[in-house]
Amino acid sequence: MALVEVEHISKIYPSGGNAFGGRAYGEVRAVDDVSLTIAEGETLGLVGESGSGKSTLGRLILRLVEPSSGTVRFRGQNITRASSGTLRGLRREMQIVFQDPFESLNPRMKVEKIVGEPWLIHPEASHGKVSRDERRRRVVELLRAVGLEESALGRYPHEFSGGQRQRIGIARALALKPKLIVADEPVSALDVSVGAQIVNLMRDLQREFGLTYLFISHSIPVVRYLATQIAVMHHGRVVELGTTSQITEAPREEYTRTLLAATPEISELRTQR
């Protein structure tokens, strides 16, 4: 069953203006007439070079960016036309993990508050107010699920390594039991071995929590270990879409073959499905 349906979505930005109020005389098509479907429980890997439009597409799907045209449906509901109240309810089911875990975590908050904050913002997700002790217990459970100890509760983001910070970001994304997680280059800021650990963790969490992923990356060899389907973006368009085996073993496009050759395989990634 389709969880996400994207139909002819586009995002156009004006270009050519200046800082003194000059009018724009051109446009940049960051995302250009993209259509795709993500089935519940699957992982769609979205790959392409920097500037290909893949991160913008991820934000359009979550409606963190307003589309210029087209439609996004989540569980059959048109979120591009949803009211702010309706969208707030849907936010619980759609979460994002950002590329840079240091930039995405509030440096003034301790881990307990960072991971527990979603329950304060969305108390309806817990069918009422959650006590501090109960919230703390839930935070500890989430930290353990992502491979961190209870001792992390009272520490600040700067006290952790990059990989540990990304685990904290993943724990926060899991707090409201979402159906969909958009992972926007979640390992590109990490070294290879730590990035492999995060990819393996995300595979385990998908099985445990029944998650659907949109996994955004510039690297097909990274995506192949999670993805059931891969979409290749170039200049705002999806130029190739197919199963993981089709894309990695018999790509049709020269651009896809270039991406495959650009990044070596990563031995730390588990290959079993």
C-alpha positions as CSV (number, residue, x, y, z in Angstrom):
1,M,0.0,0.0,0.0
2,A,1.3,3.5,-0.9
3,L,2.2,5.6,2.1
4,V,3.5,8.5,0.0
5,E,2.4,9.5,-3.4
6,V,4.2,12.4,-5.2
7,E,2.5,13.6,-8.4
8,H,4.2,16.1,-10.7
9,I,5.8,18.1,-7.9
10,S,7.9,21.1,-8.8
11,K,9.7,23.8,-6.8
12,I,10.9,26.9,-8.8
13,Y,13.0,29.7,-7.3
14,P,13.5,33.1,-8.9
15,S,17.1,34.0,-9.9
16,G,19.1,36.9,-11.1
17,G,18.0,39.5,-8.6
18,N,20.4,41.4,-6.3
19,A,20.7,42.6,-2.7
20,F,19.5,46.1,-3.7
21,G,16.0,45.0,-4.7
22,G,16.6,44.3,-8.4
23,R,13.9,42.1,-9.9
24,A,14.7,38.5,-10.7
25,Y,14.8,37.8,-14.4
26,G,15.1,34.0,-14.4
27,E,14.3,30.9,-12.5
28,V,15.9,27.8,-11.0
29,R,13.9,24.6,-11.1
30,A,15.2,22.9,-8.0
31,V,12.6,20.1,-8.4
32,D,11.1,19.7,-11.9
33,D,7.9,17.6,-12.4
34,V,8.8,14.7,-10.1
35,S,6.4,11.8,-9.6
36,L,7.1,8.7,-7.4
37,T,5.5,6.4,-4.8
38,I,6.9,5.1,-1.5
39,A,5.1,1.9,-0.3
40,E,4.6,1.4,3.4
41,G,7.5,-0.4,5.0
42,E,9.9,0.1,2.2
43,T,13.0,2.3,1.7
44,L,13.3,4.6,-1.3
45,G,16.9,5.7,-1.8
46,L,17.1,9.1,-3.4
47,V,20.5,9.7,-4.9
48,G,22.2,12.5,-6.9
49,E,25.0,15.0,-6.8
50,S,24.9,18.1,-4.6
51,G,22.5,20.5,-6.1
52,S,20.4,17.8,-7.9
53,G,17.3,18.7,-5.9
54,K,17.1,15.7,-3.7
55,S,17.0,17.5,-0.3
56,T,14.5,19.9,-1.7
57,L,12.3,17.0,-2.7
58,G,12.6,15.5,0.7
59,R,11.4,18.8,2.3
60,L,8.6,19.1,-0.2
61,I,7.3,15.7,0.8
62,L,7.2,16.8,4.4
63,R,5.9,20.2,3.4
64,L,8.8,22.0,5.0
65,V,9.0,23.7,1.7
66,E,5.9,24.8,-0.2
67,P,5.7,23.4,-3.8
68,S,5.3,25.6,-6.8
69,S,3.0,23.0,-8.3
70,G,2.0,19.3,-7.9
71,T,0.6,17.2,-5.2
72,V,1.9,15.1,-2.3
73,R,-0.4,12.6,-0.6
74,F,0.4,10.9,2.7
75,R,-1.8,7.9,3.5
76,G,-4.1,9.2,0.8
77,Q,-4.4,12.7,2.2
78,N,-3.4,15.7,0.1
79,I,-0.9,17.4,2.4
80,T,-0.1,20.2,-0.1
81,R,-3.6,21.5,0.6
82,A,-3.9,20.5,4.3
83,S,-4.7,23.2,6.9
84,S,-2.2,24.1,9.5
85,G,-4.2,22.1,12.1
86,T,-4.4,19.0,9.9
87,L,-0.7,19.3,9.1
88,R,0.2,19.6,12.7
89,G,-1.5,16.2,13.3
90,L,0.4,14.7,10.4
91,R,3.7,16.0,11.7
92,R,3.7,13.2,14.3
93,E,3.8,10.6,11.6
94,M,6.5,12.3,9.4
95,Q,9.9,13.0,10.8
96,I,13.3,14.1,9.5
97,V,16.9,13.2,10.4
98,F,19.2,16.0,9.2
99,Q,22.6,15.8,7.6
100,D,24.6,17.6,10.3
101,P,23.7,16.3,13.8
102,F,25.5,19.1,15.5
103,E,23.6,21.8,13.7
104,S,20.2,20.0,14.2
105,L,20.5,19.7,18.0
106,N,20.0,22.6,20.4
107,P,23.4,23.1,22.0
108,R,21.8,24.6,25.1
109,M,19.6,21.6,25.8
110,K,20.6,18.4,27.5
111,V,19.8,15.1,25.8
112,E,16.9,14.3,28.0
113,K,15.1,17.5,26.9
114,I,16.1,17.1,23.2
115,V,14.7,13.6,22.9
116,G,11.7,14.3,25.1
117,E,10.7,17.6,23.6
118,P,8.4,16.0,20.9
119,W,6.0,14.9,23.7
120,L,5.9,18.5,25.0
121,I,5.1,19.8,21.6
122,H,2.6,17.1,20.8
123,P,1.0,16.0,24.1
124,E,-1.9,14.6,22.2
125,A,0.4,11.9,20.9
126,S,0.5,10.4,24.4
127,H,-3.3,10.9,24.9
128,G,-2.6,13.5,27.6
129,K,0.1,15.1,29.6
130,V,3.1,12.8,30.3
131,S,4.7,13.1,33.7
132,R,8.4,13.9,33.9
133,D,9.3,10.5,35.3
134,E,7.4,8.8,32.4
135,R,9.0,11.0,29.8
136,R,12.4,10.2,31.3
137,R,11.6,6.5,31.1
138,R,10.6,6.8,27.5
139,V,13.7,8.8,26.6
140,V,15.9,6.1,28.2
141,E,14.2,3.5,26.1
142,L,14.8,5.4,22.9
143,L,18.4,6.0,23.8
144,R,19.0,2.3,24.4
145,A,17.2,1.6,21.1
146,V,19.8,3.7,19.2
147,G,22.8,2.3,21.2
148,L,23.3,5.0,23.9
149,E,23.3,4.6,27.6
150,E,21.2,6.3,30.3
151,S,24.2,8.3,31.3
152,A,23.7,10.4,28.2
153,L,20.6,12.1,29.7
154,G,22.4,14.9,31.5
155,R,24.9,15.7,28.8
156,Y,25.0,18.4,26.1
157,P,25.4,17.7,22.3
158,H,29.0,19.0,22.2
159,E,30.0,16.2,24.7
160,F,29.3,13.5,22.1
161,S,31.0,12.4,18.9
162,G,29.4,13.0,15.5
163,G,28.1,9.4,15.3
164,Q,26.6,9.7,18.8
165,R,24.9,13.0,18.0
166,Q,23.3,11.4,15.0
167,R,22.0,8.6,17.2
168,I,20.5,11.3,19.4
169,G,18.8,12.9,16.4
170,I,17.4,9.5,15.3
171,A,16.1,8.9,18.8
172,R,14.3,12.2,18.7
173,A,12.8,11.4,15.4
174,L,11.4,8.1,16.8
175,A,9.8,9.7,19.8
176,L,6.3,10.1,18.3
177,K,6.3,6.7,16.6
178,P,6.3,8.0,13.0
179,K,5.4,6.1,9.9
180,L,7.8,7.9,7.7
181,I,11.3,9.2,8.3
182,V,13.1,11.3,5.7
183,A,16.9,10.8,6.3
184,D,18.6,13.7,4.5
185,E,22.3,12.7,4.0
186,P,22.4,11.3,7.5
187,V,26.0,9.8,7.2
188,S,27.7,12.2,4.8
189,A,29.2,14.3,7.7
190,L,30.6,11.1,9.4
191,D,33.6,9.1,8.6
192,V,33.1,5.8,6.7
193,S,33.1,3.4,9.6
194,V,30.8,5.5,11.8
195,G,28.5,6.1,8.8
196,A,28.3,2.4,8.2
197,Q,27.2,1.9,11.9
198,I,24.4,4.4,11.4
199,V,23.2,2.8,8.3
200,N,23.2,-0.6,10.0
201,L,21.4,0.9,13.0
202,M,18.7,2.4,10.7
203,R,18.1,-1.0,9.1
204,D,17.6,-2.6,12.5
205,L,15.3,0.2,13.7
206,Q,13.2,-0.1,10.5
207,R,12.5,-3.7,11.4
208,E,11.8,-3.0,15.1
209,F,9.6,0.0,14.6
210,G,8.0,-0.8,11.2
211,L,9.4,2.4,9.6
212,T,9.2,3.7,6.0
213,Y,12.3,5.6,4.9
214,L,13.2,8.1,2.2
215,F,17.0,7.9,2.4
216,I,18.7,10.7,0.7
217,S,22.4,10.4,-0.3
218,H,24.9,11.1,-3.0
219,S,26.2,7.5,-2.8
220,I,24.4,4.6,-4.4
221,P,26.7,2.1,-2.7
222,V,25.5,3.4,0.7
223,V,21.9,3.5,-0.3
224,R,21.8,0.0,-1.7
225,Y,22.0,-1.7,1.7
226,L,18.8,-0.1,2.9
227,A,16.8,0.7,-0.2
228,T,14.2,-1.5,-1.9
229,Q,13.9,1.1,-4.7
230,I,16.3,3.8,-5.9
231,A,15.4,7.1,-7.6
232,V,18.3,8.9,-9.3
233,M,18.0,12.7,-9.5
234,H,19.8,15.0,-11.9
235,H,19.1,18.8,-12.4
236,G,15.8,18.5,-10.5
237,R,14.4,15.5,-12.4
238,V,14.3,11.8,-11.6
239,V,16.2,10.4,-14.5
240,E,16.1,6.7,-13.4
241,L,13.8,4.8,-11.0
242,G,13.8,1.1,-10.3
243,T,14.4,-1.6,-7.8
244,T,17.8,-1.6,-6.1
245,S,19.0,-4.6,-8.1
246,Q,18.0,-2.9,-11.4
247,I,19.7,0.3,-10.6
248,T,22.9,-1.2,-9.1
249,E,23.3,-4.1,-11.6
250,A,21.9,-2.8,-14.9
251,P,21.6,1.0,-14.8
252,R,20.3,2.5,-18.0
253,E,21.6,6.0,-17.6
254,E,25.3,7.1,-17.9
255,Y,24.8,9.5,-15.0
256,T,23.7,6.5,-12.8
257,R,26.8,4.6,-13.8
258,T,28.9,7.6,-12.9
259,L,27.4,7.7,-9.4
260,L,28.0,4.0,-8.9
261,A,31.6,4.3,-9.9
262,A,32.2,7.4,-7.8
263,T,31.9,5.8,-4.3
264,P,33.5,2.5,-3.4
265,E,31.7,-0.3,-1.5
266,I,31.8,-0.1,2.3
267,S,32.9,-3.3,3.9
268,E,31.4,-2.4,7.3
269,L,27.9,-2.4,5.9
270,R,25.9,-5.6,6.5
271,T,24.7,-7.1,3.2
272,Q,22.1,-9.6,4.5
273,R,18.4,-8.5,3.8
